């Protein structure tokens, strides 16, 4: 509730994106449209923190509980300006409700080897590429938590495990859809990730090229069929 996704999309992506509500992109058949995002509501965030026992007892602007301040570090990789800017925006939003966040930027190889693989982090900002196959096994199944595997947050939910297995061993689209819809509902409730945004691509191609047909797979999936009509051709290769 304390993170303003629209602010991040407008400020970091210049509006070229939409809020993410789960592991699938909006507009795909496996996306569950009934799973709505948590709205930006700082008052609600403060209320939930207070109910959980967090209060600023020493009046230093930072919430504390049992003598411990609410403080943690967001780690992300060097060379990705979008992730760095996202982390800084989140830092400011959480500061407004009494949470002290530090931002740490690590070189990519060290980030993976020393922090992600060894689970030496409190929170990270990373991104996923969504494959055409909707199988969630590698990222969300509890058996995939070993060093170097993709469930590096050690998420474990027996119902999610069962639904992943059910969805990946059938060719029945209806069964798959029901399994993945339920998984998205559970992930919203468990909130192991804060799903932030789905960026939009902004490809630019000269108007001389014909045969371009945008599709969910992207704009370049059929590039071998692109062509320039004879009257628009500028270059010629001599045999």
Order of alpha helices (4+ residues) and beta strands (2+ residues): alpha-beta-alpha-beta-beta-beta-alpha-beta-beta-alpha-alpha-alpha-beta-beta-beta
